[in-house]
Amino acid sequence: MRSRIFAGLLLAALPPWLQAGEASGAYAPVEGGEFRAAMRYEDDRDTVTVKRFELMRTPVTHAQFQAFVRAHQEWRRDRVPAVFAEARYLSPWPAPDRHAAGAERQPVTWVSWFAADAYCRAQGARLPTWTEWEFAAAADATRADARNDPAWRERILAWYSKPGGGALPPVGLKPPDLRGIHDLHGLVWEWVDDASALLVSVDNREQGAADKLKFCGAGALSTDDRENYAILMRVAMLSSLGAADATANMGFRCARTPQ
């Protein structure tokens, strides 16, 4: 009985569109603009132009990914080719096409880049680019770009410092940013479509030569600040994963290009 009451309270705390499990309202419009690039190793530009796009308001949940797996059985963990997903892919699920009980609204993790990309494509969407994710993740509740605020940075650093493990909370519980987007910080790391500019090598001559299928961490902080410990952590994790890898704290969300 207590568990049912607790589950009901969690559900009531979720946004109305997410409570209903509907796609309508699941994407927030992100107006484009000039943006100082988070990584500046491929060229000498200080700013980039981000075109208008739409971003999922929350990371993809277990329930959403389960529906995808059941509709696209080639992405079951017992059927997916090893080249697209390592052995730990969806390993916490008690069955190849069923997530754990009570995990419906938790962000799905243990998902490879290939699986995340396939999910978004199946929704008529795509993974966000690194620049799009950074542009959106720079915002807080009142500002489109809060990266110069030390308190904002400290909150992100605090999440980086916490050890992983344990069940993740449902998506959408934390207050949204000014665009109505939740959980870009402090819940899971997120795959992005192309992040070759984020690969920082000991030898700068190697920049841009690595695999483009990487992910971003939950923090839109500039890596030209080499003293930023959060960025060092992100780059270390980035460098350790391939597109078929899956981890306990790696989730994703989709983006769309307006027609």
N, C-alpha and C positions, 0 to 999 in steps of 0.2 A: 504493500500500500504506500509506504513512504517513497519507494522508488518511482511509483506512478505519479505521486504528487510532485516530486522533484522534477521529473521529466516534463510534467505539465507547466511548471513554473519556467523551465528553460524555454519551452516552446513559446510561451506567452511573451518572453523577452525578445524573441526574434522579430525582424521586420515582417509586416503583414504579407508581403509578396512571397517571402521565404516560408512563412508558416503554411501557406497554401501550396507550396511546392510548384509554383507556376513560373514559366519563363518570362511572362510579361512583367516588365519592371526590373528584370534581373540585370540589365545593362544600364550603366550611367553614361551620359554623354560627357566627353572630355573635350572642351574647346582647345584647339591647338594654340600655338604661339611660339615665340622665341625662347629657347631654353639653353642654358649653359650646360654643355655636355658633361656627363658624369665621368667619362673617360675620354682622354684626348691623345691617344697613342697612334691612331691611324692617320691623322692629318693635323694641321695646325689650327683648325677652327676652334674658337672659344664657345660659339653658340651654334645650335642647330634649329631648324624650323620643324616643329611637330605639327602635322596636320590633324584635323579633328578626327576623333575616333571614339569608339564606345568600349567600355571595360566592364566586365562582370563586377557587380557590387560586392561579391564575396567569393572566396575560393570555392572550387568545385567540391561538393560534399560526397560522402560515401553513397548516399542514396542516388544522387545524380550519376555517379560513375557506375554503380551497380546496374542502373537502367541501360546505360551504354553497353556494358559488357554483355548483358542478356540480349540486346539487339544486335550486337556484333560479336558473335561467339569466338571469333578468331583472337579476341583480346582477353579471353579467360586465361588464367595463369597456367592451366594445364594444356593450353593449345598454342599460346603465343610463341613464335620462334625465339630462340635464345638471342639472336642478333638484335631483336627489338626490346627485349626485357630480360634482365638477369634473374637468377633463381629466387631472389627475395621479393620479386614483384608481387604485390598484393598478398604477401605471406601471412599477415594477421587475419585474413578472411578465413572463416571456418570452412568454407566451401569455395570452389573456383568461381562461382557466380553469385556469392552471397556474402555481404559484409557482416560484421559482428552485430549482435543484437544491441540496440541502444546507440549505435554509431551513426544513425541516419544523417544527423546534421553536423557531424564532425567533418573537418576537411579531410578529403581522401589523401593519403600519403602512400609511400611504397609504390609510386607510379613512375615509370620511365619517361624520358622526353618523348620517345616515339608514341607511347600510349597517350600522353597528354595532347600531343599534336593531333593524333587520330580522333580523340574525343572532340576537340574543338572543331575539327573539320566536319565531323558528323553533325554538329550543331549549326553548320553553315557559318562557322566563325573560324578563328585562328588563334594561335598564341600571340600575345602582344610582343612587339619588338622590345629590345632592351630600352631604347630611348623612350618609347611610349610608357613602359612601366615606370621608369625613373621620373618622367614628367608627372605622372599621376601620383607616385609615391612621395613626391616632394611636398605634398600638401598636408595641412593639418585641418582642424575644424573651422578655421577662419581665414587661412591664407593659402594661396595657390602654391607658394614656394616658401617653406618655413626652414630651409636648410641652414640659414645663418643664425638661427636661434639656438643657443647653447643648451637650453632646457629640452628642446625637441631632440637634439642629438643625444643627450644623456638618456632620454627614455628609450631610444633605440639601443644604445650601448647596454643598458640594463637588461634588455631582452637577450642580447648576444651573450651576456655573462651567465645566464641561467643554464644549468645543465638540462639536457633533454631527457626524455623518458616520461612515461605516464600517459594517460588518456588526454587527448586534446579537447578543449572546450568546443561547443558548437560555434559555427561561423556566425557572424553578425551580432554578437553580443556586445562588443565594444562600440562606443559612439562612432558614427561615420565621419569622414572628412567633409569639407565644404561641398563636395560633389555628390555626397551620399554613398561613397565607397567605403567599405569596411575592411579591416584586417590586412591592410598592406604592410603593417608592421606588427610584430609581436605575436603572431600565431604560427605561421609556417614560412619557410622559404618557398620561392615560386619559380617554376620554369619559365623561360622566355624563348622566343623563336630564334633570335640571333644575338649572341653576346661575345663575338670574337674580340671586340674592343675592350672587354673586361679582363682578358687574359694577360696578366702582367708577368713577364718572364724576367729572370735574372739578367738575361742578355736582351737589351732593348731592340736589337736587330731582329729578334724573332717575333716581334709584335705583329699581330694580324695573320700569322701563319698557321694558327691552330684551328681545331675544329670549331665551327660556328654554332654548333648545337649545344648550348650551355644554359645556365640558369642565372637568375639574379637572386640575391639575398634580400631579406625584408629590411631594407634600409637604403634610402636614396641619398647617399653621401658621396662627396667628390673624392676620387682617388688621387687627385693631384696633391692632396693633403696626406703625405706619407706617414704622418704621425697619428692618423686616425685608426685606432685599433680595430674598430668595427670593420673597416674596409680590409684590413689585413686578414681578419678572420674570414670574410667573405671570399676573398681571392684564394685563400688556402683551401677552402671547401670547394670552390669552383674548379680549381686545378686538379682536385682529386676525383672528379666524377666524369663519366662518359654519358652519352645519350641513352644507353641501355641501362644505366644504373638506377637504383631506387633506394631511398632512405626513409627513415622514420619521420623526418621533419621536412620533406620535400613535397609540396603541393603545387597547385597551379590554378589559374583562372583564364578565361578566354577573352578575346577582344574582337571587335568587328569594325570594318570600315564602312561608314555610312554611304548609302547608295545615292 
